[in-house]
């Protein structure tokens, strides 16, 4: 696992001010130890733990460019997730999309801890020699260990890969209630969040201009 920096100031600024994720949610993840700042390059570390609270997985996201990577030796069965032992699971390609969705819930005054959340850390539907598709290993493992899950909401990216994966997952999980929540007008959930905040700010700006004119 990447070593921790002395503080999390840089990643908090990046996640809150650039990615528009709610600061309370960022601090919640930092307190849980699943998000922290890397000592080496001040990147964001998204960590995954096994049932014994041992870190088994990590991805990093640079705070000053588009560089992101999965740490060598990571076990994808333990991808970044937030478990609240609920019956509904929301699934995303990235941790940032996951936190963005939680932020959207908070904006709408919905309890963002009333569901479980899983990042696939990318998406891959594996095809075997018999031309049979298999679930992403992180999703398969999560459902195996959280048998209370009944409803699954897929928020994968609005691109060819994401749409194909969504279609296959729905077919493979026919014993669950599975819903396609692919973004329609945007590439991913973080883009929805950023766009919505811009719309709100522009509306407030227009309102202020009208008020000032009066």
C-alpha positions as CSV (number, residue, x, y, z in Angstrom):
1,X,0.0,0.0,0.0
2,X,1.2,3.6,-0.7
3,X,2.6,5.3,2.4
4,X,0.3,8.0,3.9
5,X,1.2,11.6,3.8
6,X,1.2,13.7,7.0
7,X,-2.1,15.3,6.1
8,X,-4.8,15.1,3.5
9,X,-5.0,18.8,2.5
10,X,-4.1,18.4,-1.2
11,X,-6.6,15.5,-1.9
12,X,-9.4,17.2,0.0
13,X,-8.9,20.3,-2.1
14,X,-8.9,18.2,-5.3
15,X,-11.9,16.1,-4.4
16,X,-14.0,19.0,-3.1
17,X,-13.0,21.9,-5.3
18,X,-12.3,20.1,-8.6
19,X,-14.4,17.0,-8.4
20,X,-17.2,18.8,-6.4
21,X,-17.5,15.9,-4.0
22,X,-19.1,16.9,-0.7
23,X,-16.5,17.6,2.0
24,X,-18.5,15.7,4.7
25,X,-18.4,12.6,2.5
26,X,-14.7,13.1,1.8
27,X,-14.0,13.4,5.5
28,X,-16.2,10.4,6.2
29,X,-14.0,8.3,3.9
30,X,-10.8,9.6,5.3
31,X,-12.0,8.7,8.8
32,X,-12.7,5.2,7.7
33,X,-9.2,4.9,6.2
34,X,-10.5,4.1,2.7
35,X,-9.3,7.4,1.2
36,X,-6.0,9.1,2.0
37,X,-3.2,11.2,0.5
38,X,-0.1,9.4,-0.8
39,X,3.2,10.4,0.7
40,X,5.1,9.9,-2.5
41,X,3.2,12.1,-4.9
42,X,0.2,13.5,-3.0
43,X,-2.2,11.5,-5.2
44,X,-5.5,10.2,-3.9
45,X,-5.4,6.6,-2.7
46,X,-8.7,4.6,-2.8
47,X,-8.2,1.5,-0.6
48,X,-10.1,-1.7,-0.3
49,X,-10.1,-4.1,2.7
50,X,-10.9,-7.7,3.3
51,X,-13.2,-9.2,6.0
52,X,-10.4,-8.9,8.5
53,X,-9.8,-5.1,7.8
54,X,-6.5,-5.8,6.1
55,X,-5.8,-3.6,3.1
56,X,-5.8,-5.7,-0.1
57,X,-6.5,-3.3,-2.9
58,X,-5.6,0.3,-3.9
59,X,-5.9,2.6,-6.8
60,X,-4.3,6.1,-7.1
61,X,-5.5,9.2,-8.9
62,X,-3.2,12.1,-9.5
63,X,-4.4,15.5,-8.2
64,X,-2.6,17.5,-11.0
65,X,-3.1,15.4,-14.1
66,X,-5.2,12.5,-15.5
67,X,-2.8,9.8,-14.3
68,X,-4.4,6.9,-12.5
69,X,-3.2,3.4,-11.7
70,X,-3.9,0.2,-9.8
71,X,-1.2,-0.6,-7.2
72,X,0.7,-3.7,-8.2
73,X,-0.4,-6.8,-6.2
74,X,-3.9,-5.5,-5.6
75,X,-6.6,-8.1,-5.2
76,X,-9.6,-6.9,-7.3
77,X,-11.9,-8.9,-5.2
78,X,-11.6,-6.2,-2.6
79,X,-12.1,-3.2,-4.7
80,X,-13.1,0.2,-3.1
81,X,-16.5,-0.1,-1.5
82,X,-18.7,1.3,1.3
83,X,-20.8,-1.3,3.1
84,X,-23.7,-0.3,5.2
85,X,-25.4,-3.8,5.2
86,X,-28.3,-2.6,3.2
87,X,-30.4,-4.4,0.6
88,X,-29.5,-2.0,-2.2
89,X,-26.1,-1.9,-3.9
90,X,-25.0,0.9,-6.3
91,X,-22.2,-0.1,-8.7
92,X,-19.8,2.3,-10.4
93,X,-16.7,2.1,-12.6
94,X,-14.6,4.4,-10.4
95,X,-14.4,5.5,-6.8
96,X,-14.9,9.1,-7.8
97,X,-18.2,8.3,-9.5
98,X,-19.2,6.5,-6.4
99,X,-18.5,9.5,-4.2
100,X,-20.1,11.8,-6.7
101,X,-23.4,9.8,-6.5
102,X,-23.3,10.0,-2.7
103,X,-22.9,13.8,-3.1
104,X,-25.9,14.0,-5.4
105,X,-28.0,12.1,-2.8
106,X,-26.8,14.6,-0.1
107,X,-27.7,17.5,-2.3
108,X,-31.2,16.1,-2.6
109,X,-31.4,15.6,1.2
110,X,-31.3,11.8,0.9
111,X,-29.4,9.7,3.4
112,X,-26.3,8.7,1.5
113,X,-25.6,5.9,4.0
114,X,-28.8,4.1,3.3
115,X,-27.3,1.9,0.6
116,X,-24.1,-0.1,-0.2
117,X,-21.6,1.1,-2.8
118,X,-19.0,-0.6,-4.9
119,X,-16.4,0.6,-7.4
120,X,-15.4,-1.9,-10.0
121,X,-12.1,0.0,-10.6
122,X,-12.7,-0.2,-14.4
123,X,-15.1,-2.6,-16.0
124,X,-14.4,-6.0,-17.6
125,X,-16.8,-8.7,-18.5
126,X,-14.7,-11.9,-18.9
127,X,-15.5,-14.4,-21.7
128,X,-14.4,-18.0,-21.3
129,X,-13.6,-20.6,-23.9
130,X,-17.3,-21.6,-24.1
131,X,-18.2,-18.0,-25.0
132,X,-19.8,-17.5,-21.6
133,X,-19.5,-14.2,-19.8
134,X,-18.7,-13.8,-16.1
135,X,-19.3,-11.0,-13.7
136,X,-16.5,-8.6,-12.7
137,X,-14.7,-10.3,-9.9
138,X,-15.2,-7.4,-7.5
139,X,-19.0,-7.5,-8.0
140,X,-19.1,-11.3,-7.7
141,X,-17.1,-11.3,-4.4
142,X,-19.2,-8.4,-3.0
143,X,-22.5,-10.3,-3.6
144,X,-21.0,-13.5,-2.2
145,X,-20.1,-11.7,1.1
146,X,-23.2,-9.5,1.3
147,X,-26.1,-11.8,0.8
148,X,-28.6,-9.3,2.1
149,X,-28.4,-7.5,-1.3
150,X,-31.6,-7.6,-3.3
151,X,-31.5,-4.6,-5.5
152,X,-28.6,-3.6,-7.8
153,X,-28.3,-0.2,-9.5
154,X,-25.7,0.0,-12.3
155,X,-24.1,3.4,-12.9
156,X,-21.5,2.5,-15.4
157,X,-20.1,4.9,-18.0
158,X,-22.1,6.1,-20.9
159,X,-19.8,4.6,-23.6
160,X,-19.7,1.4,-25.6
161,X,-17.8,-0.6,-22.9
162,X,-20.0,0.6,-20.1
163,X,-23.2,-0.1,-21.9
164,X,-22.1,-3.6,-23.0
165,X,-21.0,-4.4,-19.4
166,X,-24.3,-3.2,-18.1
167,X,-26.3,-5.4,-20.5
168,X,-24.2,-8.5,-19.6
169,X,-24.4,-7.9,-15.8
170,X,-28.2,-7.6,-16.0
171,X,-28.4,-10.9,-17.9
172,X,-26.1,-12.6,-15.4
173,X,-27.8,-11.4,-12.3
174,X,-31.3,-12.5,-13.2
175,X,-32.0,-13.5,-9.6
176,X,-31.6,-9.9,-8.4
177,X,-33.6,-6.8,-9.1
178,X,-31.1,-5.0,-11.4
179,X,-31.6,-1.5,-12.8
180,X,-29.8,0.3,-15.6
181,X,-28.8,3.8,-14.3
182,X,-26.4,4.6,-17.1
183,X,-26.0,8.4,-17.5
184,X,-28.0,9.5,-20.5
185,X,-26.6,13.0,-21.3
186,X,-23.2,12.8,-19.6
187,X,-20.2,10.4,-19.7
188,X,-20.2,9.5,-16.1
189,X,-21.7,10.3,-12.7
190,X,-19.0,12.9,-11.8
191,X,-19.7,14.8,-14.9
192,X,-23.4,14.9,-13.9
193,X,-22.4,16.3,-10.5
194,X,-20.1,19.0,-11.9
195,X,-22.6,20.0,-14.6
196,X,-25.5,20.2,-12.0
197,X,-23.4,22.4,-9.7
198,X,-22.6,24.7,-12.6
199,X,-26.3,24.9,-13.5
200,X,-27.2,25.8,-10.0
201,X,-24.5,28.4,-9.8
202,X,-25.5,29.9,-13.1
203,X,-29.2,30.0,-12.0
204,X,-28.1,31.8,-8.7
205,X,-26.0,34.2,-10.7
206,X,-28.9,35.0,-13.1
207,X,-31.2,35.4,-10.0
208,X,-28.8,37.8,-8.4
209,X,-28.5,39.8,-11.6
210,X,-32.3,40.1,-11.8
211,X,-32.5,41.1,-8.2
212,X,-29.8,43.7,-8.7
213,X,-31.6,45.1,-11.7
214,X,-34.7,45.6,-9.6
